């Protein structure tokens, strides 16, 4: 479904003459097809969401590198790419909702919850609706405060 939506958006971008958007969409589709060849099967929407999340993370890291290097022209390009990729990702979960889910997982995991298991369970529940580093930070805070 996400893959089809990307293909449809490529046609729209072609007709609109939006080169930046078209380039990003083609890159995303290429990444999906490459992953499908590697796995020798069609990717599920969850796998595509995971792949797109990794692409956003790469671009955020690139933005940080551009900032450290004082190169502002690259920052704008990467930010535009993030905006396009985010269109195909599920809506982000609120901070309050995320903390509530984490608290539920910690309380249901027994007397001695392990950070890795808690993070894994939470990430499985939210499926790409929050950044893994944010989940890890909150879990660490909550476990330290226990």
C-alpha positions as CSV (number, residue, x, y, z in Angstrom):
1,X,0.0,0.0,0.0
2,X,2.8,2.5,0.9
3,X,4.8,1.4,-2.1
4,X,1.8,2.0,-4.4
5,X,1.2,5.4,-2.8
6,X,4.9,6.3,-3.5
7,X,4.5,5.2,-7.1
8,X,1.4,7.3,-7.5
9,X,3.2,10.3,-6.0
10,X,6.0,9.9,-8.5
11,X,3.5,10.3,-11.4
12,X,2.0,13.4,-9.6
13,X,5.5,14.9,-9.1
14,X,6.4,14.2,-12.8
15,X,3.3,16.0,-14.0
16,X,3.9,18.9,-11.6
17,X,7.5,19.2,-12.6
18,X,8.6,19.0,-8.9
19,X,12.2,17.8,-9.4
20,X,13.2,17.7,-5.7
21,X,10.2,15.7,-4.7
22,X,10.6,13.4,-7.7
23,X,14.2,12.7,-6.9
24,X,13.3,11.8,-3.3
25,X,10.4,9.6,-4.3
26,X,12.5,7.8,-6.9
27,X,15.3,7.2,-4.3
28,X,12.7,5.9,-1.8
29,X,11.2,3.5,-4.3
30,X,14.7,2.4,-5.4
31,X,15.6,1.7,-1.7
32,X,12.4,-0.4,-1.3
33,X,13.1,-2.4,-4.5
34,X,16.7,-3.0,-3.4
35,X,15.5,-4.3,0.0
36,X,13.0,-6.5,-1.8
37,X,15.7,-8.0,-4.0
38,X,17.9,-8.5,-0.9
39,X,15.1,-10.3,1.0
40,X,13.8,-12.0,-2.1
41,X,10.2,-11.1,-1.2
42,X,8.0,-8.1,-1.3
43,X,8.2,-5.8,1.7
44,X,5.3,-5.4,4.1
45,X,4.1,-1.9,5.0
46,X,5.8,-2.4,8.4
47,X,9.1,-3.2,6.8
48,X,8.7,-0.2,4.5
49,X,8.0,2.1,7.5
50,X,11.2,0.8,9.1
51,X,13.2,1.4,6.0
52,X,11.8,5.0,5.7
53,X,12.5,5.7,9.3
54,X,16.1,4.7,8.8
55,X,16.2,7.1,5.8
56,X,14.9,9.9,7.9
57,X,17.5,9.1,10.6
58,X,20.3,9.2,8.0
59,X,19.2,12.6,6.8
60,X,19.0,14.0,10.4
61,X,22.6,12.7,10.9
62,X,23.6,14.4,7.7
63,X,22.0,17.7,8.9
64,X,24.0,17.5,12.1
65,X,27.2,17.0,10.1
66,X,26.4,19.9,7.8
67,X,25.8,22.1,10.9
68,X,29.2,21.1,12.4
69,X,30.8,21.8,9.1
70,X,29.0,25.2,8.7
71,X,27.5,24.2,5.4
72,X,24.0,25.6,5.3
73,X,23.2,24.7,1.7
74,X,23.1,21.0,2.5
75,X,20.8,21.4,5.5
76,X,17.9,22.8,3.5
77,X,18.1,20.0,0.9
78,X,18.1,17.3,3.6
79,X,15.2,19.0,5.5
80,X,13.1,19.0,2.2
81,X,13.9,15.3,1.8
82,X,12.7,14.5,5.4
83,X,9.4,16.3,4.7
84,X,8.7,14.2,1.7
85,X,9.7,10.9,3.4
86,X,7.6,11.8,6.5
87,X,4.5,11.9,4.3
88,X,4.7,8.1,4.1
89,X,5.4,7.4,7.8
90,X,2.6,6.9,10.4
91,X,1.7,10.0,12.5
92,X,4.0,10.4,15.5
93,X,2.6,9.5,18.9
94,X,2.4,12.3,21.5
95,X,4.9,12.4,24.3
96,X,2.2,11.8,26.9
97,X,0.9,8.7,25.1
98,X,4.4,7.4,24.7
99,X,5.1,7.8,28.4
100,X,1.8,6.1,29.2
101,X,2.6,3.1,27.0
102,X,6.1,2.8,28.5
103,X,4.8,2.9,32.0
104,X,2.3,0.2,31.2
105,X,5.0,-2.0,29.7
106,X,7.3,-1.5,32.7
107,X,4.5,-2.3,35.2
108,X,3.4,-5.4,33.3
109,X,7.0,-6.7,33.0
110,X,7.3,-7.6,36.7
111,X,9.6,-6.8,39.5
112,X,12.9,-6.4,37.6
113,X,12.3,-5.0,34.1
114,X,15.2,-5.1,31.7
115,X,15.7,-2.0,29.6
116,X,16.2,-3.9,26.3
117,X,13.1,-6.0,26.8
118,X,11.0,-2.9,27.7
119,X,12.3,-1.0,24.7
120,X,11.6,-4.0,22.4
121,X,8.1,-4.4,23.6
122,X,7.3,-0.7,23.3
123,X,8.8,-0.4,19.8
124,X,6.6,-3.4,18.8
125,X,3.5,-1.7,20.1
126,X,4.1,1.7,18.6
127,X,5.4,0.5,15.2
128,X,7.4,3.5,13.9
129,X,5.3,6.1,15.6
130,X,8.2,7.3,17.8
131,X,12.0,7.5,17.4
132,X,13.8,4.7,19.0
133,X,16.3,7.0,20.8
134,X,13.4,8.9,22.4
135,X,11.9,5.6,23.6
136,X,15.2,4.5,25.0
137,X,15.7,7.9,26.8
138,X,12.2,7.7,28.5
139,X,12.6,4.1,29.4
140,X,16.0,4.8,31.0
141,X,14.5,7.7,33.0
142,X,11.6,5.7,34.2
143,X,13.7,2.7,35.2
144,X,16.2,5.0,37.0
145,X,13.3,6.6,38.9
146,X,11.8,3.3,40.1
